[in-house]
C-alpha cells in the first residue's frame, strides 16, 4: 500500500503555526495561553490540533532540491 504524504499547503500551515508558537513560547506564557491569544484567532484550530501539529512538525521532511551538478548531468534525448 502506498503511503500518502501531506500536501504542501498543510506543511506550510504547520510550519507557520509552529513558528508562531515558538516565537511566543520563550515569553513564559503557558501553551494554552499562547493557543488562546495567538493561534486560535488566526487559524481556528483546537488546542489538541495544535499539539498534533507541533508533534507532526518533527516528522515533516522538506522536499530536497536537486544539486546543480545533478541538473547538469541530466541529458534529455
Secondary structure, 3 states (H helix, E strand, C coil): CCCCCCCHHHHHHHHHHHHHHHHHHCCCCCHHHHHHHHHHHHHCCCHHHHHHHHHHHCCCCCCCCCCHHHHHHCCCC
